[in-house]
Amino acid sequence: MLIVTRSPANIVLKILEVLAENSGIMKDLDLYEVLHREFDLSYSELLKYLMMLEIRGYVHVSSSKENLRVISLTPKVKEYLMNRR
């Protein structure tokens, strides 16, 4: 069994990896389920990481309904990650 440390860098990489595996777009709760299983991450921690990634230009977070956020990779990042495969 591979043990992944809960470092901020590993969490950020996992967020980008999971988004890339899902065509670059996901609902926040779906992303949270994946990260919670692997890192025991709280929802508020996820929001902090998403805010950091959005400020840095890696993702865009939009609200489609009152309690639903849609996270998408920015076009440049999506292109880069998809070409790495």
Buried (B, 14 or more C-beta within 10 A) or exposed (E): EEEEEEEEEEBBEBBBEBBBEBEBEBBBEEBBEBBBEBBEBEEEBBBEBBEBBBEEEBBBBEEEEEEEBBBBBBEEBBEBBEEEE
